[in-house]
Amino acid sequence: MLSLKVGRFLYLAVNWAVLAFLLLPILIIFVFALNPTPYIEFPPVGVTLKWFDKFFASPQFMSALLLSLEVAALTTIAATVLGASAALGIARGNVPGSRLITAIMLSPLMLPAILTGLALFQTYVLMDVGRPLWGLVVGHCLVTVPYVVRTTLAVLHNFDLRLEEAARNLGASPQRTFFEVTLPLIKPGVIAGGIFAFIVSFDQFPVSLFLVSPGQETLPITLFNYLKYDLDGTIGAASVVSILLAALVVIGLDRTVGLRSYVKL
């Protein structure tokens, strides 16, 4: 009995230690953003919102923020549709070499994103198309589609095909079967992949570094250029805004589609 209590205590201690290790950098960012001094100081000498004022008053940062949101939204829609469709095709299509296709679809996760950005940049140069917005979205899709494929395949792995067969036997068309039976059951994996796609796209730096054009830069690129010449709490404020936006996306989806009911999946 004593050994079980000790084991449980160690288990909880390790989990709390890992959680603290992951959350400590976020805490430091919040302290940096609220600190009156233009550098990190412990203990903080006070609390101020002037760095947030500077961030939201800057046309450069606001333009970059809006562009990042636009690209992330377009990427999320495209990656979710493409990734979910690919996962369905792999799981249901009886396609020869499905394992190889899955490995190819997931390969961007194993490659450094900076190589993907460089390859796309060279491709666009050879195509003589410049660096358009759609090119940036394509680049983000390459690194986000694998997340949707992986999460959707995980749900399809335990999918009961008899549910679809029952719907078809009751007279439902293939389209109605998909939208009323298949899609609601795989929705947890699709939504999880979409969340990953949005967050990864919004914070994407290596791919964007090669594909943005001057005057149309995403927020991570703008922050990178800002750091070349200055370092103050504005960086922390921008980081806090990014963190809060990611949290709002998750909370918003939880309120609208009820993510908590899918935790067991």
C-alpha positions in Angstrom: 0.0 0.0 0.0 2.8 2.4 0.9 4.6 1.6 -2.4 1.4 2.5 -4.3 1.2 5.8 -2.6 4.8 6.6 -3.2 4.4 5.6 -6.9 1.4 7.8 -7.2 3.2 10.7 -5.6 6.2 10.3 -7.9 3.9 10.1 -10.9 2.1 13.3 -10.0 5.4 15.0 -9.1 6.8 14.2 -12.6 3.7 15.4 -14.3 3.6 18.6 -12.4 7.3 19.1 -13.1 6.8 18.6 -16.9 3.8 21.0 -16.8 5.8 23.6 -15.0 8.7 23.2 -17.5 6.3 23.7 -20.4 4.5 26.7 -18.9 7.5 28.6 -17.4 8.5 30.2 -20.7 5.0 31.4 -21.2 5.0 33.0 -17.7 8.3 34.7 -18.5 6.8 36.1 -21.7 3.8 37.6 -19.8 6.2 39.1 -17.2 8.3 40.6 -20.1 5.2 42.1 -21.7 3.9 43.7 -18.5 7.3 44.9 -17.2 7.8 48.7 -17.4 11.5 48.3 -18.2 12.4 47.4 -21.8 14.2 44.2 -20.7 13.4 41.2 -18.5 13.8 42.1 -14.8 13.2 39.9 -11.8 11.5 40.6 -9.6 9.3 42.9 -11.8 9.4 46.6 -10.8 5.8 47.2 -11.7 3.0 46.5 -14.2 2.3 48.5 -17.4 0.3 48.1 -20.6 2.4 50.5 -22.6 4.0 47.7 -24.7 0.5 46.6 -25.7 -0.4 50.1 -26.6 2.7 50.4 -28.7 1.9 47.1 -30.4 -1.7 47.9 -31.3 -0.8 51.5 -32.3 1.8 50.3 -34.8 0.5 50.1 -38.4 3.3 47.7 -39.2 2.4 45.2 -36.5 -1.4 45.5 -37.2 -0.9 44.9 -40.9 1.3 41.8 -40.1 -1.3 40.6 -37.6 -4.1 40.8 -40.1 -2.1 39.1 -42.8 -1.2 36.3 -40.4 -4.8 35.8 -39.5 -5.9 35.9 -43.2 -3.2 33.3 -44.2 -4.0 31.1 -41.2 -7.7 31.1 -41.9 -7.2 30.3 -45.6 -4.6 27.6 -44.7 -6.9 26.1 -42.1 -9.8 25.8 -44.6 -7.6 24.3 -47.4 -5.6 22.0 -45.1 -8.7 20.7 -43.4 -10.5 19.9 -46.6 -7.4 18.4 -48.3 -6.2 16.5 -45.2 -9.6 15.0 -44.3 -10.2 14.0 -48.0 -6.8 12.4 -48.2 -7.3 10.5 -45.0 -10.7 9.2 -46.2 -9.1 8.2 -49.5 -6.3 6.4 -47.7 -8.5 4.6 -45.2 -11.4 3.7 -47.5 -10.1 3.8 -51.0 -8.3 0.5 -51.0 -5.5 2.3 -52.8 -2.4 0.2 -53.6 0.6 1.4 -51.6 -1.5 3.2 -49.0 1.3 2.9 -46.4 3.7 4.6 -48.8 1.1 7.3 -49.6 0.6 7.9 -45.9 4.4 8.2 -45.4 4.6 10.7 -48.2 1.7 12.7 -46.8 3.3 12.9 -43.4 6.8 13.5 -44.7 6.7 17.3 -44.3 6.6 16.7 -40.5 10.0 15.0 -40.7 11.7 17.6 -42.9 13.0 20.9 -41.6 10.4 23.6 -42.6 13.2 25.9 -43.7 14.0 23.4 -46.5 10.4 23.4 -47.6 10.4 27.1 -47.7 13.6 27.2 -49.7 12.3 24.6 -52.2 9.1 26.5 -52.7 11.0 29.8 -53.2 13.2 28.2 -55.9 10.1 26.7 -57.5 8.3 30.1 -57.6 11.4 31.7 -59.1 11.5 29.1 -61.8 7.8 29.6 -62.5 8.3 33.4 -62.5 5.3 34.0 -60.3 7.0 36.1 -57.7 5.8 35.7 -54.1 2.0 35.9 -54.2 -0.3 35.4 -51.3 -1.6 32.1 -52.7 2.0 30.9 -52.8 2.4 31.6 -49.1 -0.9 29.7 -48.4 0.4 26.8 -50.4 3.6 26.7 -48.4 1.7 26.7 -45.1 -0.6 24.0 -46.4 2.3 21.8 -47.1 3.4 21.8 -43.4 -0.2 21.7 -42.0 -2.0 19.1 -44.1 0.0 16.3 -42.3 -1.6 17.2 -39.0 -5.1 16.9 -40.4 -4.2 13.6 -42.1 -2.8 12.2 -38.9 -5.6 13.1 -36.6 -8.3 12.1 -39.1 -6.6 8.7 -39.7 -6.5 8.1 -36.0 -10.3 8.5 -35.8 -10.9 6.4 -38.9 -8.8 3.6 -37.5 -11.6 2.8 -35.0 -14.5 3.7 -37.3 -17.3 1.1 -37.4 -18.2 0.6 -41.1 -21.4 -1.1 -40.1 -22.9 2.3 -39.3 -22.5 3.4 -42.9 -23.8 0.1 -44.2 -26.9 0.5 -41.9 -27.5 4.0 -43.3 -27.2 2.8 -46.9 -29.5 -0.2 -46.2 -32.1 2.2 -44.9 -32.1 4.1 -48.2 -29.6 6.9 -47.5 -27.7 8.2 -50.5 -23.8 8.2 -50.4 -23.9 12.0 -49.9 -26.4 11.9 -47.0 -24.5 9.0 -45.4 -21.3 11.0 -45.5 -22.8 14.2 -44.1 -25.1 12.6 -41.5 -23.1 9.5 -40.4 -19.4 9.6 -41.4 -18.6 13.3 -41.0 -20.1 13.6 -37.4 -18.1 10.6 -36.3 -14.8 11.8 -37.7 -15.4 15.4 -36.7 -13.1 15.2 -33.6 -10.1 14.3 -35.7 -10.9 16.8 -38.4 -11.4 19.6 -35.8 -8.2 18.7 -34.0 -6.3 18.8 -37.2 -7.8 22.1 -38.1 -6.8 23.6 -34.7 -3.2 22.4 -35.3 -3.3 23.8 -38.8 -4.4 27.2 -37.6 -1.8 27.5 -34.8 1.1 26.1 -36.9 0.2 28.5 -39.8 -0.2 31.5 -37.6 3.2 31.0 -35.9 5.0 29.7 -39.0 8.4 31.3 -39.5 10.8 29.2 -41.6 8.4 28.8 -44.6 7.2 32.4 -44.4 10.8 33.7 -44.3 11.2 32.7 -48.0 7.7 33.4 -49.3 6.6 36.7 -47.9 7.1 39.8 -50.0 8.4 43.2 -48.8 5.6 45.2 -47.3 3.4 42.1 -46.8 5.0 40.3 -43.9 3.4 37.9 -41.4 3.7 38.6 -37.7 6.6 36.2 -37.0 8.6 37.8 -39.8 7.8 41.3 -38.6 8.9 40.4 -35.1 12.1 38.9 -36.5 12.9 42.1 -38.3 12.0 44.2 -35.3 14.5 42.2 -33.2 17.3 43.2 -35.5 17.1 46.8 -34.4 15.3 46.9 -31.1 14.4 44.7 -28.1 11.7 45.8 -25.7 8.4 44.6 -24.2 6.6 45.0 -27.6 8.0 41.6 -28.5 6.5 40.2 -25.3 3.2 41.9 -26.0 3.0 40.5 -29.6 3.9 37.0 -28.2 1.1 37.3 -25.6 -1.4 38.3 -28.3 -0.4 35.2 -30.3 -0.8 33.0 -27.3 -4.2 34.4 -26.4 -5.4 34.1 -30.1 -4.4 30.4 -30.1 -6.3 29.9 -26.8 -9.3 31.8 -28.1 -9.5 29.5 -31.1 -9.6 26.4 -28.9 -12.1 28.0 -26.5 -14.3 29.2 -29.3 -14.4 25.7 -30.9 -15.1 24.2 -27.5 -18.1 26.6 -27.1 -19.4 26.0 -30.6 -18.9 22.3 -31.2 -18.2 21.0 -27.7 -14.6 19.7 -27.8 -14.9 18.3 -24.3 -17.3 15.6 -25.4 -14.6 14.3 -27.8 -11.8 14.1 -25.2 -12.2 10.4 -24.8 -11.5 10.0 -28.5 
